[in-house]
């Protein structure tokens, strides 16, 4: 075995960490966090929209005249509001211009919505759509749910013995 001389060693200068280079690595885009922020922001906007709608309904109740018929509060909406009749919880909202016409069937229809607690169904489904706003099937299902609630209210009115043809004409009117 041949002997070789000492193994040469080289000493490198000590490496310095550049703080700006480290900061650039930490500030790189984090896609999951950005997606979560966008998702949360849009969800929050839909929730705010629901709160505004509920507040508007409450404001309509407080600022318009009320009548109580058969333990149901009927709120008469003033002339400036061009709304269709609707119900929410135990309130029925009817435009003032409809007061003069025969609205017996309309009140029966809205009472069916109240009796069957459709407002609760709508609120639950609105919350469902707020959480699943990104899913197109949630919006399609919401639309179908509203059609189904209208059908159930119509069927409830007809089950009370209202003439089918007269009811159809009153809905068209």
trRosetta pair geometry for C-beta under 8 A, 3 or more apart (Angstrom, degrees):
i j d omega theta_ij theta_ji phi_ij phi_ji
4 7 8.0 63 107 -71 115 68
12 15 7.7 15 125 -47 117 84
17 21 7.6 -131 -179 60 66 112
17 22 6.5 35 166 -43 109 125
18 21 4.1 67 84 6 109 112
18 22 7.0 173 90 -11 59 83
19 22 5.6 -55 -150 36 38 113
19 23 6.3 40 153 -22 69 105
20 23 5.5 -51 -146 35 36 114
20 24 6.6 40 154 -23 65 101
21 24 5.8 -50 -152 30 33 112
21 25 7.0 34 151 -19 62 102
22 25 5.9 -55 -157 32 35 111
22 26 6.7 29 150 -16 66 107
23 26 5.8 -57 -150 37 36 110
23 27 6.3 24 157 -14 68 112
24 27 6.0 -62 -143 41 31 105
24 28 7.5 58 154 -52 59 82
25 28 6.3 -26 -167 -18 37 112
29 34 6.5 -5 -172 -32 97 139
30 33 4.2 37 101 20 113 117
30 34 6.6 156 84 -17 60 87
31 34 5.7 -58 -144 39 32 111
31 35 6.1 32 159 -19 68 107
32 35 5.7 -54 -145 38 31 112
32 36 6.3 33 155 -21 65 106
33 36 5.6 -52 -147 36 32 113
33 37 6.4 34 153 -20 64 104
34 37 5.7 -53 -149 35 32 111
34 38 6.5 29 153 -16 65 105
35 38 5.8 -55 -147 38 32 109
35 39 6.1 32 154 -19 66 109
36 39 5.7 -53 -142 40 30 112
36 40 6.1 28 158 -18 65 109
37 40 5.9 -55 -143 39 27 109
37 41 6.2 30 157 -22 63 108
38 41 5.8 -55 -146 34 28 112
38 42 6.5 21 159 -13 64 107
39 42 6.3 -61 -149 39 26 104
39 43 6.2 26 155 -17 64 112
39 134 7.3 -38 -123 -42 94 136
40 43 5.6 -57 -144 40 30 113
40 44 6.1 33 156 -21 65 108
41 44 5.7 -56 -148 36 28 112
41 45 6.5 30 152 -21 63 104
42 45 5.6 -50 -149 33 34 114
42 46 6.6 34 153 -16 65 102
42 133 6.1 -146 135 85 113 148
42 134 7.9 91 98 -61 146 91
43 46 5.9 -55 -152 37 32 109
43 47 6.4 32 150 -19 65 107
43 130 6.1 88 -155 165 75 82
43 131 6.8 38 -134 -108 118 40
43 133 6.6 -168 -92 9 65 129
44 47 5.5 -54 -147 37 33 114
44 48 6.3 36 153 -20 66 103
45 48 5.7 -50 -147 35 32 112
45 49 6.5 37 151 -22 63 103
46 49 5.5 -49 -149 33 34 116
46 50 6.7 37 151 -19 64 101
46 129 7.4 -135 179 116 142 84
46 130 4.4 175 116 -128 124 82
46 133 5.6 -156 -46 -75 159 142
47 50 5.7 -50 -152 33 34 112
47 51 6.5 34 150 -18 65 105
47 130 5.5 84 -70 -160 72 142
48 51 5.6 -54 -148 37 34 113
48 52 6.3 38 152 -21 66 104
49 52 5.7 -53 -149 34 31 113
49 53 6.5 33 152 -19 64 104
50 53 5.7 -54 -150 35 33 112
50 54 6.4 30 154 -16 66 105
50 126 5.6 130 -116 153 127 129
50 127 7.7 77 -133 -76 171 61
50 130 6.5 -51 -25 -72 140 134
51 54 5.8 -54 -146 38 32 110
51 55 6.2 34 153 -19 65 108
52 55 5.6 -55 -146 39 30 113
52 56 6.3 35 152 -24 64 104
53 56 5.6 -52 -149 32 31 113
53 57 6.7 32 153 -19 64 101
54 57 5.8 -50 -152 33 34 111
54 58 6.5 33 151 -16 64 106
55 58 5.7 -55 -149 38 33 112
55 59 6.2 36 151 -21 66 106
56 59 5.5 -53 -145 37 32 113
56 60 6.4 38 152 -23 64 101
57 60 5.6 -49 -151 31 33 114
57 61 6.7 35 149 -20 62 103
57 88 5.2 -22 -170 57 144 170
57 91 7.9 145 170 73 104 140
57 93 7.9 -115 -145 -44 84 145
58 61 5.6 -52 -154 32 35 115
58 62 6.5 26 152 -14 66 108
59 62 5.8 -58 -145 41 33 107
59 63 5.9 9 165 -4 70 117
60 63 6.5 -69 -133 45 23 95
60 64 5.9 -4 177 1 64 122
60 75 6.5 101 137 137 91 150
60 77 6.7 -21 -165 -104 111 100
60 81 7.8 81 -127 -105 112 167
60 93 6.3 10 138 -117 136 137
61 64 7.1 -73 -134 42 15 94
61 66 7.5 37 -166 -78 70 121
61 73 7.7 43 -144 131 107 138
61 75 5.5 -102 -117 -89 59 153
61 91 5.8 -62 -103 -133 118 163
61 93 7.9 -94 -78 -83 71 105
64 75 5.0 85 88 178 121 98
64 76 5.9 -158 163 75 111 53
64 77 5.5 -47 -123 -103 158 42
64 78 6.1 -145 -116 -26 100 83
64 93 7.9 79 67 -135 155 92
65 75 7.3 147 83 -156 43 57
65 76 4.7 -14 72 50 98 109
66 73 5.5 -24 -162 -166 118 98
66 74 6.8 141 -159 75 61 47
66 75 5.3 -29 -99 -99 77 66
66 76 7.4 -167 -86 9 25 79
67 73 7.7 143 76 -159 40 50
67 74 4.7 -21 65 64 90 102
67 76 6.8 54 -4 -29 103 107
68 71 7.0 7 -179 -112 101 18
68 72 7.0 154 -155 71 61 36
68 73 5.8 -31 -99 -97 75 56
68 74 7.3 171 -93 16 22 79
69 72 5.9 -31 72 61 68 89
69 74 5.6 12 17 -10 107 127
69 107 7.1 -32 93 -162 138 146
70 111 7.4 -4 94 -112 133 141
72 90 6.4 -143 -133 178 67 79
72 91 7.8 146 -180 -116 78 23
72 92 5.9 35 155 -4 119 115
72 107 7.8 142 88 -171 147 100
72 111 6.1 -89 -72 -104 162 95
72 114 6.5 146 -122 53 119 173
73 90 6.1 76 22 123 100 87
73 91 4.9 -35 84 -111 109 71
73 92 7.0 169 91 24 54 70
74 91 7.8 145 -100 -165 23 61
74 92 4.8 -24 -111 71 71 103
74 93 8.0 161 -163 -86 56 20
74 94 6.1 -6 -173 11 102 117
74 107 7.2 -30 -99 -120 131 112
75 91 5.7 17 -11 -175 116 110
75 92 7.0 176 22 84 72 46
75 93 4.9 -22 69 -105 106 68
75 94 7.3 153 77 24 52 66
76 94 6.1 -30 -110 74 55 87
76 95 7.9 43 -166 168 60 14
76 96 5.4 72 171 -90 98 75
76 99 6.4 18 -132 -68 119 127
77 81 4.5 -80 165 72 120 134
77 83 5.7 -9 99 41 172 123
77 93 5.7 51 -42 -179 113 95
77 94 6.7 -164 11 89 90 32
77 95 4.8 -46 66 -106 111 50
77 96 6.1 -121 82 -24 54 78
78 81 6.0 93 65 10 66 98
78 96 5.8 16 -138 -22 25 135
79 96 5.4 -63 -65 59 62 134
79 97 6.7 87 -119 -46 74 96
81 95 6.5 -148 96 -115 91 93
82 95 7.2 28 -138 -117 31 145
83 86 7.1 -79 161 5 116 107
83 93 6.8 -26 113 131 143 119
83 95 5.5 171 62 -67 75 105
84 95 7.4 -46 -111 -17 17 118
85 92 6.9 4 -172 179 102 92
85 93 6.5 171 -149 89 53 62
85 94 4.9 3 -110 -106 101 70
85 95 7.0 -107 -65 3 67 78
85 98 6.6 -80 -55 64 109 172
85 103 7.5 145 -70 -158 152 122
85 106 5.1 88 43 176 167 122
85 109 7.9 98 104 77 130 116
85 110 6.1 -96 150 -59 114 133
86 92 7.8 -176 98 -152 32 55
86 93 5.3 -3 61 54 74 106
86 110 7.2 143 -179 -117 18 115
87 91 6.5 167 -155 89 66 51
87 92 4.7 -28 -99 -102 93 66
87 93 7.0 179 -89 14 36 74
87 110 4.1 141 -45 -166 123 97
87 111 7.7 167 -88 -62 159 27
87 113 4.6 149 58 83 132 130
87 114 5.4 -97 165 -54 147 91
87 118 7.7 81 82 64 111 112
87 119 7.1 -103 118 -58 84 110
88 91 5.5 -11 64 61 76 100
88 93 7.3 21 9 -12 97 112
88 119 5.2 108 -153 -114 52 131
89 114 7.4 35 135 -127 27 90
89 119 5.0 -108 -61 85 45 169
90 114 5.8 84 -117 -150 49 124
92 107 6.4 69 162 -131 166 72
92 110 4.4 95 -124 132 115 145
92 111 7.2 -32 -67 -62 137 64
92 114 7.3 -72 -61 -42 94 131
94 98 5.4 -110 177 73 98 126
94 99 6.9 114 125 -70 120 73
94 103 6.5 73 -148 177 143 159
94 106 7.1 105 -113 122 116 132
94 107 7.6 -27 -67 -80 140 84
95 98 5.0 92 68 0 83 104
96 99 5.8 -29 -168 -7 46 118
97 100 7.1 -44 -177 17 45 105
98 101 5.7 -61 -160 40 58 106
98 103 5.4 82 152 -82 104 134
98 106 7.1 -46 169 59 139 169
99 103 7.1 -56 -115 -3 29 140
101 173 7.2 -168 178 139 149 130
102 105 7.6 51 129 7 92 90
102 170 7.1 -87 97 -117 98 116
103 106 4.4 -50 -168 42 81 121
103 107 5.8 85 131 -25 89 94
104 107 6.0 -58 -153 36 29 108
104 108 6.5 29 150 -19 64 106
105 108 5.4 -51 -147 36 35 115
105 109 6.3 41 152 -24 66 102
105 157 6.6 72 -159 -170 80 141
105 162 6.3 114 -114 -159 98 150
105 166 7.3 -171 -65 127 143 90
105 167 5.4 174 -146 -123 141 72
105 170 4.1 92 55 102 146 160
105 171 7.4 -94 126 -50 132 71
106 109 5.6 -50 -150 32 31 115
106 110 6.5 25 154 -12 64 106
106 170 6.8 -135 -43 155 79 116
107 110 5.8 -57 -146 42 32 107
107 111 6.1 37 152 -23 66 106
108 111 5.6 -54 -145 35 30 114
108 112 6.6 36 152 -24 62 100
108 157 4.8 102 127 -124 114 103
108 160 6.6 -131 -164 50 129 156
108 162 6.6 140 109 -55 165 146
109 112 5.8 -53 -159 28 31 113
109 113 7.1 32 145 -17 62 99
109 153 5.3 69 -168 151 73 114
109 154 6.8 5 -125 -86 102 55
109 157 5.3 -23 -83 -59 65 141
109 171 7.9 113 -72 -91 155 97
110 113 5.4 -44 -155 29 42 115
110 114 6.6 41 147 -17 66 102
110 153 7.7 26 -83 -164 21 137
111 114 5.4 -52 -150 38 38 113
111 115 6.0 39 151 -22 70 106
112 115 5.5 -50 -138 38 33 111
112 116 6.0 15 165 -3 66 112
112 152 7.4 -175 151 123 117 74
112 153 4.1 137 98 -145 122 72
112 154 7.9 -175 83 -31 160 19
112 156 3.7 146 -138 86 130 138
112 157 5.7 -92 -33 -49 144 78
113 116 6.4 -69 -143 49 22 98
113 118 4.4 -70 -160 35 77 133
113 119 7.2 83 154 -37 99 78
113 149 7.1 57 -121 165 91 106
113 153 5.0 -4 -60 -100 75 133
114 117 7.6 24 178 -74 31 36
114 118 7.7 -60 -58 28 22 90
114 119 7.5 17 -110 -11 54 112
115 156 7.0 172 69 -177 128 153
116 149 7.9 172 103 -150 132 83
116 152 6.0 172 171 134 172 125
116 153 6.9 -135 28 -83 138 72
116 156 6.6 -132 -38 -59 127 155
117 120 4.6 -10 165 22 101 119
117 121 6.7 114 117 -19 77 90
118 121 5.1 -49 -151 36 47 117
118 122 6.2 48 152 -21 73 102
118 149 4.8 108 -142 -159 125 124
118 152 7.5 165 -83 78 120 125
118 153 7.0 -32 -39 -60 154 113
119 122 5.7 -53 -148 36 32 111
119 123 6.3 33 153 -19 65 105
120 123 5.7 -53 -146 37 32 111
120 124 6.3 32 155 -19 65 105
121 124 5.9 -57 -149 36 28 109
121 125 6.3 18 157 -11 64 110
121 145 7.1 -160 155 171 112 118
121 149 6.3 173 91 -92 143 128
122 125 5.9 -61 -146 43 29 105
122 126 6.2 35 154 -25 65 105
122 145 8.0 158 -99 125 59 118
122 146 7.5 60 -107 -96 99 84
122 149 7.3 1 -62 -63 95 172
123 126 5.6 -51 -145 32 30 113
123 127 6.6 30 155 -16 63 103
124 127 5.9 -57 -156 36 31 109
124 128 6.4 36 146 -22 64 107
125 128 5.0 -47 -146 34 40 120
125 129 6.4 40 154 -17 68 101
125 141 7.9 -143 -151 117 118 95
125 142 5.6 146 159 -118 120 83
125 145 5.5 -172 -114 100 165 164
126 129 5.8 -54 -148 38 32 108
126 130 6.4 39 149 -26 64 102
126 142 7.9 86 -84 -134 48 125
127 130 5.4 -47 -148 29 34 116
127 131 6.7 27 156 -12 64 103
128 131 6.2 -62 -156 39 29 104
128 132 6.2 -16 161 21 67 112
128 138 6.5 -160 135 -155 92 113
128 142 7.7 179 84 -81 109 100
129 132 6.2 -73 -129 62 30 82
129 133 6.2 70 162 -84 66 65
129 138 5.2 154 -112 148 68 115
129 139 6.5 88 -136 -84 117 61
129 142 5.3 21 -72 -71 134 142
130 133 6.3 -5 -153 -49 25 104
132 135 4.4 -32 171 28 101 119
132 138 4.0 157 107 -70 118 158
133 138 7.2 -96 -88 80 20 142
135 138 4.4 85 84 -8 103 107
135 139 7.7 175 97 -5 62 80
136 139 5.8 -55 -159 36 46 110
136 140 6.4 44 147 -18 73 106
137 140 5.4 -52 -143 40 39 113
137 141 6.0 42 155 -21 69 106
138 141 5.8 -55 -146 38 28 111
138 142 6.4 36 150 -26 62 104
139 142 5.4 -46 -148 29 33 117
139 143 6.7 36 152 -19 62 101
140 143 5.7 -52 -155 33 34 112
140 144 6.5 29 150 -14 65 106
141 144 5.6 -55 -147 40 35 111
141 145 6.2 42 151 -26 67 104
142 145 5.6 -52 -147 31 29 114
142 146 6.7 30 153 -19 62 102
143 146 6.0 -55 -155 32 31 110
143 147 6.8 30 149 -16 64 105
144 147 5.6 -52 -150 36 37 113
144 148 6.3 38 151 -21 67 106
145 148 5.6 -54 -149 37 32 113
145 149 6.5 34 152 -21 65 103
146 149 5.7 -50 -147 33 33 111
146 150 6.6 34 153 -18 63 103
147 150 5.8 -55 -154 35 32 111
147 151 6.5 34 149 -20 65 105
148 151 5.5 -51 -149 35 34 114
148 152 6.4 35 153 -20 66 103
149 152 5.7 -51 -147 35 33 112
149 153 6.5 33 154 -18 64 104
150 153 5.8 -55 -149 37 32 110
150 154 6.3 32 153 -18 66 106
151 154 5.7 -57 -148 38 31 111
151 155 6.2 30 155 -19 66 108
152 155 5.7 -54 -144 38 30 111
152 156 6.3 35 153 -23 63 105
153 156 5.6 -52 -149 33 31 115
153 157 6.7 33 152 -19 63 101
154 157 5.8 -53 -153 33 33 110
154 158 6.5 27 153 -13 66 107
154 167 7.6 127 -155 153 87 132
154 171 7.8 11 -113 -81 115 148
155 158 5.7 -56 -146 41 34 109
155 159 6.2 39 152 -25 66 106
156 159 5.6 -51 -145 33 31 115
156 160 7.0 36 152 -25 60 100
157 160 5.8 -54 -162 24 35 114
157 162 5.3 -25 156 26 86 141
157 167 6.2 144 123 -136 126 140
158 162 5.9 -91 -105 58 40 91
158 164 6.0 36 -127 -94 115 82
158 167 6.5 -122 -82 31 83 170
162 166 6.9 -120 169 77 87 107
162 167 5.0 88 129 -65 120 121
163 166 4.0 60 82 18 112 112
163 167 6.4 176 86 -15 55 87
164 167 5.7 -60 -149 37 27 112
164 168 6.4 29 155 -21 65 105
165 168 5.7 -50 -147 33 32 112
165 169 6.5 30 154 -16 64 104
166 169 5.8 -55 -150 37 33 110
166 170 6.4 32 152 -20 66 106
167 170 5.7 -54 -146 36 32 110
167 171 6.5 32 154 -19 65 104
168 171 5.8 -56 -151 35 31 110
168 172 6.5 27 153 -15 65 106
169 172 5.7 -56 -147 39 33 109
169 173 6.2 35 153 -24 67 106
170 173 5.6 -50 -144 34 33 113
